[in-house]
């Protein structure tokens, strides 16, 4: 399943080593020259990490804003003083809701086709 592409739009711009992208992506680009292409597969540890069951949390539905709730819906949740995390609804009942705080791509092997356009 393709989740993102810069094909047909502006190339992705980033500074290698800045931590803007997942570690495996940065490692794969290191040493590539303009015009060079390659395909790489990244294991979860080099991407968004392993899927962690303990990051799926069950809580009271009353904690959610009033209105309709649906599976897949995302919320930004306060998890500490000034700290926020993204979570997705994975199931719910009349009284409870189960939220997944894992990144949607956690635990997945990712495949990238890379083409370097320019290096500055």
Secondary structure, DSSP 8 states (H G I E B T S, - for coil): ------TTS------TTSSSS-HHHHHHHTT--TT-EEEEEE-GGGTT----GGGEEEEEGGGS-SS---TT-EEEEEEETTEEEEEEEEEE-SSEEEEE-S-TTTT--EEEEEE-----
